[in-house]
Amino acid sequence: MKLAESGTLADLMASGKGRLDQREASSMLADIANAVQYAHDRGVLHRDLKPHNILLDERGQAMVGDFGLARWEGQESTMSVTLLALGTPEYAAPELALGRAPSAAADIYSLGAVFYHTLAGHPPYRGANPAGTLTLAVEGRVEPLTQHGIAEDLWQVCRKCLEPDPTDRYNTASELELDLRSWLAGAAVSVRRLSPTEKLRRVVRRNPMVTALSLTTALALVLALAAVVVADRRVLGYERERGQMAGRLAEERLHTARLAQVELLLSSRRAGQRTRALEIVRESWHRKPEPGLRELAVRALALGDFVQREGPTVLPRRFSLPPGTTEAMSRSSQRRARLLPLMTTETWCKS
């Protein structure tokens, strides 16, 4: 077995600024991923990958050591309890805290946690105690590496390793190695920034009960708001209809009053009343045309308009006597002339 003359990855970070350069960290993690894939291909799970278990030779070449917690893939164990006892939950996959059996995806999560530590200078999750740290890992709320000046592609690679759901991580350690070496070569990586839809899908899948409660509450609020809007529209409709009915009633009353006024004018037999009656009939016709107005118009047209002249004599305008005729009329004729306004329309028509 080779001698790790340069100590561990934890010693290297402690001797410097607490973190490594982006290219140095990416190259080192690619070598570690290659070694982990070698173990996975032979059915071995490391289960305790952390900076203290990454050994360095005299050239700085990274090697994976301390397989004391290693198990064959599929073998039952009390991994979560062991991690809590050893005090290394910062690099443990969140599904282990839920009692699930360890898998290759758990080692890939640990690789992502180590990678995050080398780039940020601290583990991705730091709780008040081991149980609190595992709870944070289950929730999946991690500070983006871009806030530490790390390249977006490297952050997306690290994020994919740290996904709370094992199915969202890299399928194998070799896929992680390939993305890291692609970034070192200046090529594109396979991971892309999550779309809002994908983020929502993962939140729903991660928190089904909270999501169901939120959706139920939102649906209830929407239904309540819809009920308020519908009720408000109905009230407005009733108010509008009542206003329209009041307007129609007022218009009907005005129309009736105008008809009564026309009847009064036609029966008054005063001078100028026929013209006024026709004007009212015309205005009423524009507002509400009906057969009764036509009958009133015919009556008004058939009735002569009366003119008041000096003296007691009142004659219809169309039957006005020529100038000088009044003086020549006898007293009996003048008496008959005074009775003319009392005659009906039919009498005028017969004469």
Summary of the structure (lengths in Angstrom):
residues: 351
radius of gyration: 51.5
end to end distance: 146.5
largest distance: 159.9
contacts: 979
relative contact order: 0.07
helix: 64%
strand: 5%
